Amino acid sequence: MKTQKRLGILTSGGDCPGLNAAIRAVVSHATITYGWEVIGIPYATKGLLEKHSIPLTVHCMDLRGMNPLLNMGGTILGSINKGDTLAQIDEIIAGYNALELDALIGIGGDGSLAILDALQKKGNWQFIAIPKTIDNDVAFTEKVIGFDTAVNTVVDALNRLTFTAASHDRVMIVEVMGRSAGHLALQSGIAGGADCILIPEIPYLIKGACSHLRELRDCWGRRFGIVVVAEGAQVAEDGCCHHELVKNKQPSHGMGQYIADEIRNCSHNQLDIRVSVLGHIQRGGIPSAGDRLLASAFGKAAVDLLAQGETGKMVAWQNGQVVGIPLQTITANSPSPVKPDNFLVGTAQSLGIYIGNTEQISR
């Protein structure tokens, strides 16, 4: 008779710093505290589909066990964020059963969590989710793994670009990730000293951004500027010179370059503008102390929930502690956007940062 619980763990969606720290916490707590067997599922649901697994123990890496994973970026299990997973739902459930799993922990963003929720319901799995994303748009949690490190990475880039912008009297347009949520642009822009922050939730006016940059130059003697642009930033339809963007919502050549072209035209070529697209640099690197702590807390809490017989929940950070929230509630309210009355939006405005037409949104 089987007496030892067999726990699977996988990482799904785009990678981010802190995933390995969460894996470390799950393996350490599950094996040391509960005596469970833990196996890693490589490449998310693809591993379940192909019935692949990797034994994970506190001694499988080196003499220090899983500890080296604490400060390692990416994920040792690999991840995927493409394909029609739900089209193969029966085969994936068959793979789960073939691996003889008693429970599963899945680490993912809002898209991955919705897919995993559908799988665990149909497969009747015992399942707990851990949220991660550099977009910070998972509902009902104040923090997610990966976001803190991504903000620090963008701020570091803004620090570097500010010096070269000031040296050459230039406006630097910095495009960051965020197709539907602007949390990364908003928080890194405030912390990095941006002059304009353009995000998907608050449509902006080109003439408003351009006027703000001209005011910095003409009234305050500031001959350089920093504009942080989320890749999904939206222009107000009454303030755009570019018909294609109003119609299609996204330019074909990148939002950062589009903003640069429009500001250049609006200023009659009086502003020297350069564009930096940070791209996947935002996903890489060593996890910050904040992400290591959060990943460790989430990993422990996820294992404890399974030990208590819980299922279909996501661990979330609320009011300084980790709680379990029904996964169905999370997926029904995700992605969670920046609200126009967000405290940080007001903070940005109080610092003299142009952030779009919030009055139009609130009406």
Rosetta blueprint (number, residue, H / E / L):
1 M L
2 K L
3 T L
4 Q L
5 K L
6 R E
7 L E
8 G E
9 I E
10 L E
11 T E
12 S L
13 G L
14 G L
15 D L
16 C L
17 P L
18 G L
19 L H
20 N H
21 A H
22 A H
23 I H
24 R H
25 A H
26 V H
27 V H
28 S H
29 H H
30 A H
31 T H
32 I H
33 T H
34 Y H
35 G L
36 W L
37 E E
38 V E
39 I E
40 G E
41 I L
42 P L
43 Y L
44 A L
45 T H
46 K H
47 G H
48 L H
49 L H
50 E L
51 K L
52 H L
53 S L
54 I E
55 P E
56 L E
57 T L
58 V L
59 H L
60 C L
61 M L
62 D L
63 L L
64 R L
65 G L
66 M L
67 N H
68 P H
69 L H
70 L H
71 N H
72 M L
73 G L
74 G L
75 T L
76 I L
77 L L
78 G L
79 S L
80 I L
81 N L
82 K L
83 G L
84 D L
85 T H
86 L H
87 A H
88 Q H
89 I H
90 D H
91 E H
92 I H
93 I H
94 A H
95 G H
96 Y H
97 N H
98 A H
99 L L
100 E L
101 L L
102 D L
103 A E
104 L E
105 I E
106 G E
107 I E
108 G E
109 G L
110 D H
111 G H
112 S H
113 L H
114 A H
115 I H
116 L H
117 D H
118 A H
119 L H
120 Q H
121 K H
122 K H
123 G H
124 N L
125 W L
126 Q L
127 F E
128 I E
129 A E
130 I E
131 P E
132 K E
133 T L
134 I L
135 D L
136 N L
137 D L
138 V L
139 A L
140 F L
141 T L
142 E L
143 K L
144 V L
145 I E
146 G L
147 F H
148 D H
149 T H
150 A H
151 V H
152 N H
153 T H
154 V H
155 V H
156 D H
157 A H
158 L H
159 N H
160 R H
161 L H
162 T H
163 F H
164 T H
165 A H
166 A H
167 S H
168 H H
169 D L
170 R E
171 V E
172 M E
173 I E
174 V E
175 E E
176 V E
177 M L
178 G L
179 R L
180 S L
181 A L
182 G L
183 H H
184 L H
185 A H
186 L H
187 Q H
188 S H
189 G H
190 I H
191 A H
192 G L
193 G L
194 A L
195 D L
196 C E
197 I E
198 L E
199 I E
200 P L
201 E L
202 I E
203 P L
204 Y E
205 L L
206 I H
207 K H
208 G H
209 A H
210 C H
211 S H
212 H H
213 L H
214 R H
215 E H
216 L H
217 R H
218 D H
219 C H
220 W H
221 G L
222 R L
223 R L
224 F L
225 G E
226 I E
227 V E
228 V E
229 V E
230 A E
231 E L
232 G L
233 A L
234 Q L
235 V E
236 A L
237 E H
238 D H
239 G H
240 C L
241 C L
242 H L
243 H H
244 E H
245 L H
246 V H
247 K H
248 N H
249 K L
250 Q L
251 P L
252 S L
253 H L
254 G L
255 M H
256 G H
257 Q H
258 Y H
259 I H
260 A H
261 D H
262 E H
263 I H
264 R H
265 N H
266 C H
267 S L
268 H L
269 N L
270 Q L
271 L L
272 D E
273 I E
274 R E
275 V E
276 S E
277 V E
278 L L
279 G H
280 H H
281 I H
282 Q H
283 R H
284 G L
285 G L
286 I L
287 P L
288 S L
289 A H
290 G H
291 D H
292 R H
293 L H
294 L H
295 A H
296 S H
297 A H
298 F H
299 G H
300 K H
301 A H
302 A H
303 V H
304 D H
305 L H
306 L H
307 A H
308 Q L
309 G L
310 E L
311 T L
312 G L
313 K E
314 M E
315 V E
316 A E
317 W E
318 Q E
319 N L
320 G L
321 Q E
322 V E
323 V E
324 G E
325 I E
326 P E
327 L H
328 Q H
329 T H
330 I H
331 T H
332 A H
333 N L
334 S L
335 P L
336 S L
337 P L
338 V L
339 K L
340 P L
341 D L
342 N L
343 F H
344 L H
345 V H
346 G H
347 T H
348 A H
349 Q H
350 S H
351 L L
352 G L
353 I L
354 Y E
355 I L
356 G L
357 N L
358 T H
359 E H
360 Q H
361 I H
362 S H
363 R L
